[in-house]
Amino acid sequence: MHEDVECYPCKRIEWTTYTIQRKLYERRNLLLVLMVALAAYFVTFGQPEIARRTITTFIFAAGCWIFEIFPLPITGLMIPVLLTIQGVFSPKDAFAPFSNSIIFLMIGGLVIGQSIKRHELDKWIAYNLLINSKGRVDRLVFLIMFAAAFLSMWMSNTVAIAVILPVVLSIMAAMPEELVNLRKAMLLGASISTSIGGMAMLTGSTPAMMAAALLGESRPFGFIQWAYYGLPVSLLSLIIAFFILKLTFPYPKMRLNIDSIIEQKKQIDKLTAPQIKVIAIFTGTILLWFIGGHIEKWLGMPVSISSAAIASILAVLTMFGTNLLDLKDLQSIQWELIFLVGGGILLGEAMIVSGAAGRVSNAIASFQGFAPTIFILLLLSVVSLVLTNFISNSATAAFLIPIALETTGFLGINPLPFVMAVALSATIAFITPVGVPSTALVYSTGQIPKEKLIKTGILIAIPTLFITLVVVWVLPIP
């Protein structure tokens, strides 16, 4: 069929809201997790007591995350309590990660995501995706993927999918029902792109934030350093994912007749004043994240706004100071994610401080005697990818990033490529519905069979991992 033939008329967009179903958490596996954690404590007899207690806590937390015995953030909040009770940290040190600057960076992303939903910029995105595609379905799928990836660069994939999923469902509702493969490509494209987009920027994923928090303890590390590796990996992976989806879910070359959509968009053709303000604050915050330090040097100011955390909180204060958000909006923000990230950072620090990560790393570093360094990098990255699809990416990062740091210490090399490879691989969590909420939400729509989700995820994960390894290995260390 010729690409310019207009044979599939679109209906009017009826805005679709997607309500996240309340999850019932199972306590029946709690006893099993407790038994495994206690078994780990006794098996490690002969090791330093602090290491045994840390490993026991990690296994218990990981088990709760795997079986979702409690909500993931609540498990994160349990970690400082458990480590304090066992004497691994003092109460002050145990709760310090919850005030880490990375947490305030995350708060900025959460508030920006809420402002986009509050002022219906998601609807504006939906109309413009259709209009700018000019009805060409290939272009529409890619624009949806790009929009999902772009949003996920600046906020967690949970917030990004909450913005983009209603957009995709609304577009799907306006499309002819017989385009089944196109619908699957759009849904999976949005889900996978939130993970791939989250690789690009420091704000995009919890593994990125944990990596920054742990690396930042010994060296300057911020947006530019992360984007140096993450942005090329993300862009290349997004392009490859688009072509794999096109081959996996073939749909006819054709154009949609979007005349009714064009007429409908005319009613909201101009951005409102609040929408313009949100876009301006969003854009200004991104600029400060990247070039705030240069602006300060030029103006002779002390270091302040160049801090990503300060720039994020400035965005929050501006949103509320200009009445773009009010206190009611605070109730809709997923503050619980702070508990998840804070607990993950603390668990990573405990693995290092207790020496548990060092003992694992020593064994891994011993491979250098008969295998090249890149083999160790590959080993850690593959383990990270596999784990992140069966436990949360936060648990994966909390376990493997400290090991990567300690391994590079034994090898006497710069830790940046190793930590980046592990953190980026932990973001490739779209093979199963377990790793990240965005995949789980798309799967919960009931329109993607599990076997299709797994097959497509594997097909895209393999080249994404390859791109990650090439980029971190080939690019000179900044």
Rosetta blueprint (number, residue, H / E / L):
1 M L
2 H L
3 E L
4 D L
5 V L
6 E E
7 C E
8 Y E
9 P E
10 C L
11 K L
12 R L
13 I L
14 E L
15 W L
16 T L
17 T L
18 Y L
19 T L
20 I L
21 Q L
22 R L
23 K L
24 L L
25 Y L
26 E L
27 R L
28 R L
29 N L
30 L H
31 L H
32 L H
33 V H
34 L H
35 M H
36 V H
37 A H
38 L H
39 A H
40 A H
41 Y H
42 F H
43 V H
44 T L
45 F L
46 G L
47 Q L
48 P L
49 E H
50 I H
51 A H
52 R H
53 R H
54 T H
55 I H
56 T H
57 T H
58 F H
59 I H
60 F H
61 A H
62 A H
63 G H
64 C H
65 W H
66 I H
67 F H
68 E L
69 I L
70 F L
71 P L
72 L H
73 P H
74 I H
75 T H
76 G H
77 L H
78 M H
79 I H
80 P H
81 V H
82 L H
83 L H
84 T H
85 I H
86 Q L
87 G L
88 V L
89 F L
90 S L
91 P H
92 K H
93 D H
94 A H
95 F H
96 A H
97 P H
98 F H
99 S H
100 N L
101 S H
102 I H
103 I H
104 F H
105 L H
106 M H
107 I H
108 G H
109 G H
110 L H
111 V H
112 I H
113 G H
114 Q H
115 S H
116 I H
117 K H
118 R H
119 H L
120 E L
121 L H
122 D H
123 K H
124 W H
125 I H
126 A H
127 Y H
128 N H
129 L H
130 L H
131 I H
132 N H
133 S H
134 K L
135 G L
136 R E
137 V H
138 D H
139 R H
140 L H
141 V H
142 F H
143 L H
144 I H
145 M H
146 F H
147 A H
148 A H
149 A H
150 F H
151 L H
152 S H
153 M H
154 W H
155 M L
156 S L
157 N H
158 T H
159 V H
160 A H
161 I H
162 A H
163 V H
164 I H
165 L H
166 P H
167 V H
168 V H
169 L H
170 S H
171 I H
172 M H
173 A H
174 A L
175 M L
176 P L
177 E L
178 E L
179 L L
180 V H
181 N H
182 L H
183 R H
184 K H
185 A H
186 M H
187 L H
188 L H
189 G H
190 A H
191 S H
192 I H
193 S H
194 T H
195 S H
196 I H
197 G H
198 G H
199 M L
200 A L
201 M L
202 L L
203 T L
204 G L
205 S L
206 T H
207 P H
208 A H
209 M H
210 M H
211 A H
212 A H
213 A H
214 L H
215 L H
216 G L
217 E L
218 S L
219 R L
220 P L
221 F L
222 G L
223 F H
224 I H
225 Q H
226 W H
227 A H
228 Y H
229 Y H
230 G H
231 L H
232 P H
233 V H
234 S H
235 L H
236 L H
237 S H
238 L H
239 I H
240 I H
241 A H
242 F H
243 F H
244 I H
245 L H
246 K H
247 L H
248 T H
249 F L
250 P L
251 Y L
252 P L
253 K L
254 M L
255 R E
256 L E
257 N E
258 I L
259 D H
260 S H
261 I H
262 I H
263 E H
264 Q H
265 K H
266 K H
267 Q H
268 I H
269 D L
270 K L
271 L L
272 T L
273 A H
274 P H
275 Q H
276 I H
277 K H
278 V H
279 I H
280 A H
281 I H
282 F H
283 T H
284 G H
285 T H
286 I H
287 L H
288 L H
289 W H
290 F H
291 I H
292 G H
293 G H
294 H H
295 I H
296 E H
297 K H
298 W H
299 L H
300 G L
301 M L
302 P L
303 V L
304 S L
305 I L
306 S L
307 S L
308 A H
309 A H
310 I H
311 A H
312 S H
313 I H
314 L H
315 A H
316 V H
317 L H
318 T H
319 M H
320 F H
321 G H
322 T L
323 N L
324 L L
325 L L
326 D L
327 L H
328 K H
329 D H
330 L H
331 Q L
332 S L
333 I L
334 Q L
335 W L
336 E H
337 L H
338 I H
339 F H
340 L H
341 V H
342 G H
343 G H
344 G H
345 I H
346 L H
347 L H
348 G H
349 E H
350 A H
351 M H
352 I H
353 V H
354 S L
355 G L
356 A H
357 A H
358 G H
359 R H
360 V H
361 S H
362 N H
363 A H
364 I H
365 A H
366 S H
367 F H
368 Q H
369 G H
370 F L
371 A L
372 P L
373 T H
374 I H
375 F H
376 I H
377 L H
378 L H
379 L H
380 L H
381 S H
382 V H
383 V H
384 S H
385 L H
386 V H
387 L H
388 T H
389 N L
390 F L
391 I L
392 S L
393 N H
394 S H
395 A H
396 T H
397 A H
398 A H
399 F H
400 L H
401 I H
402 P H
403 I H
404 A H
405 L H
406 E H
407 T H
408 T H
409 G H
410 F H
411 L H
412 G L
413 I L
414 N L
415 P L
416 L H
417 P H
418 F H
419 V H
420 M H
421 A H
422 V H
423 A H
424 L H
425 S H
426 A H
427 T L
428 I L
429 A L
430 F L
431 I L
432 T L
433 P L
434 V L
435 G L
436 V L
437 P H
438 S H
439 T H
440 A H
441 L H
442 V H
443 Y H
444 S L
445 T L
446 G L
447 Q L
448 I L
449 P L
450 K H
451 E H
452 K H
453 L H
454 I H
455 K H
456 T H
457 G H
458 I H
459 L H
460 I H
461 A H
462 I H
463 P H
464 T H
465 L H
466 F H
467 I H
468 T H
469 L H
470 V H
471 V H
472 V H
473 W H
474 V H
475 L L
476 P L
477 I L
478 P L
